Amino acid sequence: MNLRVIKKDIDFFVSEFIDDCTICVALNDECDIAKVDAIIDEAVELYNNLKFKVNHPDANQKKKVYYAGVTKEMFESLDELCEKLSGAISKK
């Protein structure tokens, strides 16, 4: 996996998650809008942090290992955000 693909993955997956959040608010009356807004803010912060990490790699690690860690962090963080979104949908 090269750097261009990692950057595109970050753009795609985080933007898709934010789209899911906005669709949730639009289609579900049980959604807690304040919680979803906070989740979207967390997703934007995640996006900014991941982009910073990709653009400023740790010089002490091998690049392949470093970028694999960034990708893993992205998916784990998005999983946590999905759990939070599920909680915001089910509890008002």
C-alpha positions in Angstrom: 0.0 0.0 0.0 1.4 3.4 -0.9 1.0 6.8 0.6 -1.5 8.0 -2.0 -3.8 5.1 -1.3 -3.6 5.6 2.5 -4.6 9.3 2.0 -7.5 8.4 -0.3 -8.6 5.8 2.2 -8.6 8.3 5.0 -10.6 10.8 2.9 -13.1 8.1 1.8 -13.8 6.3 5.1 -14.0 9.3 7.3 -16.2 11.2 4.8 -18.5 8.1 4.4 -18.8 8.0 8.2 -19.8 11.6 8.4 -22.3 11.0 5.6 -23.8 8.2 7.6 -24.1 10.5 10.6 -26.0 13.1 8.6 -28.3 10.5 7.0 -29.0 9.2 10.5 -30.1 12.6 11.7 -32.2 13.1 8.6 -34.0 9.8 8.6 -34.3 8.8 12.2 -36.5 10.7 14.6 -35.0 8.9 17.6 -31.5 10.3 16.9 -30.0 12.6 19.6 -28.8 15.4 17.4 -26.4 16.9 20.0 -24.7 13.5 20.4 -24.4 13.1 16.6 -23.0 16.5 16.3 -20.3 15.7 18.9 -19.6 12.4 17.0 -19.1 14.3 13.8 -16.8 16.7 15.5 -14.8 13.7 16.7 -14.7 12.3 13.2 -13.3 15.6 11.9 -10.7 15.6 14.6 -9.8 12.1 13.7 -9.5 13.1 10.0 -7.2 16.0 10.9 -5.0 13.8 13.2 -4.7 11.0 10.6 -3.8 13.5 7.8 -1.1 15.1 10.1 0.3 11.7 10.9 0.5 10.6 7.3 2.1 13.9 6.3 4.6 13.9 9.2 5.8 10.2 9.6 7.8 9.1 12.6 11.5 9.0 11.5 12.3 6.3 14.0 10.0 3.7 12.5 10.0 1.9 9.2 7.6 3.6 6.9 5.6 0.4 6.1 5.1 -0.4 9.8 4.2 3.3 10.5 1.6 3.6 7.8 0.1 0.2 8.7 -0.3 1.5 12.2 -2.0 4.7 11.0 -4.4 2.6 8.9 -5.1 0.3 11.8 -5.7 3.4 14.0 -8.1 4.7 11.4 -10.3 1.6 11.3 -10.3 1.1 15.1 -11.2 4.8 15.7 -14.0 4.6 13.1 -15.3 1.4 14.8 -15.5 3.3 18.1 -17.3 6.1 16.4 -19.8 3.7 14.8 -20.5 2.3 18.3 -21.1 5.8 19.6 -23.4 6.5 16.6 -25.4 3.4 17.4 -25.8 4.5 20.9 -27.0 7.9 19.9 -29.6 6.3 17.6 -31.0 3.9 20.2 -31.1 6.3 23.2 -32.6 9.8 23.1 
